[in-house]
Amino acid sequence: MKKYLLLCVLLSGSFFAICQSTGNYKADVDKAAGYIRNGAYKRGYDHLITFSEVNETAINVKPNTGYAIFFVYDNTNHPSPDFKVFLMTPDSALQKKYTTSPYDRAQVGLARAAMLEFRTPPFTGKETRPVKLEARPKATIYVYYKK
């Protein structure tokens, strides 16, 4: 009888674990987007643009502006993420100097989020500068800004 009870408890526990791991990634991304949006607005950021499921993209940044960039990706198979943000310039020394990676922030169901914040300095001569965003694995990228 005890063996039968133990077997039932183990099977029900296994079933519960399997049900939790087969969540809906798209719904989790939407839920994470809501948390990101609320947190960004509370900190004074405004939404700039969202890129859905991309490996690379680019934005133009303005001088004296703060940016918060969120990478939300599928963490089902626990991939090793590699996200980079860097200044697009032919000068490799400048590109290396202005390259950074986000830090792991949170997980909502199957969606895991990484975040990066930076502030641009005053530019001389140009109104904007191009910045490239790279994401491995594919990620939904949310970009927020504030003056």
C-alpha positions in Angstrom: 0.0 0.0 0.0 2.8 2.4 0.9 4.6 1.7 -2.4 1.4 2.3 -4.3 0.9 5.7 -2.5 4.5 6.7 -3.2 4.1 5.8 -6.8 1.0 7.9 -7.1 2.7 10.9 -5.5 5.7 10.6 -7.8 3.5 10.3 -10.9 1.4 13.3 -9.9 4.5 15.3 -9.2 6.0 14.4 -12.6 2.8 15.3 -14.3 2.7 18.7 -12.6 6.4 19.4 -13.6 5.7 18.5 -17.2 2.6 20.7 -17.3 4.5 23.6 -16.0 7.4 23.3 -18.5 5.0 23.2 -21.5 3.9 26.9 -21.2 3.0 29.2 -24.0 6.1 31.2 -24.9 4.2 33.9 -26.9 1.9 34.5 -23.9 4.9 34.7 -21.6 6.6 37.3 -23.9 3.4 39.4 -23.8 3.3 39.2 -20.0 7.0 40.1 -19.8 6.4 43.0 -22.2 3.7 44.3 -19.7 6.2 44.2 -16.8 8.9 45.8 -18.9 6.5 48.6 -20.0 5.3 49.3 -16.5 8.8 49.4 -15.0 10.1 51.6 -17.8 7.3 54.1 -17.5 7.7 54.3 -13.7 11.4 55.2 -14.3 10.5 57.9 -16.8 11.3 56.1 -20.0 9.1 56.3 -23.2 8.7 53.5 -25.7 10.8 54.0 -28.9 10.5 50.7 -30.8 9.9 46.9 -30.5 11.6 44.3 -32.8 10.0 40.9 -32.8 12.1 37.8 -32.8 15.3 39.1 -34.5 19.0 38.3 -34.5 20.2 41.7 -35.4 18.8 45.2 -35.9 19.9 48.8 -35.5 18.6 52.1 -34.1 19.8 55.7 -34.2 20.6 57.2 -30.8 20.3 60.9 -30.0 22.8 62.9 -27.9 22.2 63.4 -24.1 19.6 60.6 -24.1 19.2 57.6 -21.8 18.3 54.2 -23.3 17.0 51.0 -21.7 17.1 48.0 -24.0 15.4 44.7 -23.1 16.1 41.4 -24.9 13.4 38.8 -24.3 14.1 35.3 -25.5 12.9 31.7 -25.3 14.6 29.9 -22.4 12.9 26.5 -23.0 16.2 24.7 -23.8 18.3 27.0 -21.6 20.4 28.5 -24.5 23.6 30.4 -23.7 22.6 33.9 -24.7 24.9 36.3 -26.4 23.6 39.8 -26.7 25.7 42.8 -27.8 25.0 46.5 -28.4 27.7 48.5 -30.2 28.3 51.7 -32.0 28.4 51.2 -35.8 31.6 52.8 -37.0 34.5 51.7 -39.3 37.0 52.5 -36.5 37.5 49.2 -34.7 39.0 50.9 -31.6 35.9 53.1 -31.2 33.6 50.1 -31.9 35.3 48.1 -29.2 35.2 51.0 -26.8 31.5 51.5 -27.3 30.4 47.8 -27.1 28.5 46.4 -24.2 26.4 43.5 -23.1 23.2 43.4 -21.1 22.8 41.6 -17.8 20.3 38.9 -17.0 17.2 40.5 -15.5 14.2 38.1 -15.0 12.2 35.2 -16.2 8.5 35.0 -16.9 7.4 31.5 -17.6 9.5 30.4 -20.6 10.5 34.0 -21.5 13.8 35.2 -20.1 14.8 38.9 -20.2 18.2 40.7 -20.2 18.5 44.4 -19.8 21.0 47.1 -20.8 21.0 50.8 -19.8 23.2 53.5 -21.2 23.3 57.3 -21.7 24.7 58.9 -24.8 27.2 61.8 -24.5 26.8 65.1 -26.3 27.7 64.6 -29.9 29.6 67.1 -32.0 28.6 67.6 -35.6 26.0 64.8 -36.0 22.4 64.7 -34.7 22.2 60.9 -34.3 24.6 57.9 -34.3 23.8 54.3 -35.4 23.9 51.5 -32.8 23.6 47.9 -33.8 21.8 45.3 -31.6 22.8 41.6 -31.9 20.9 38.8 -30.3 21.8 35.1 -30.2 19.3 33.3 -29.8 16.5 35.3 -31.5 14.9 37.8 -29.2 12.1 40.3 -29.0 13.9 43.6 -28.4 12.2 46.5 -26.6 13.9 49.9 -26.8 12.9 52.7 -24.3 14.4 56.2 -24.1 14.4 59.3 -21.8 15.8 62.8 -22.1 
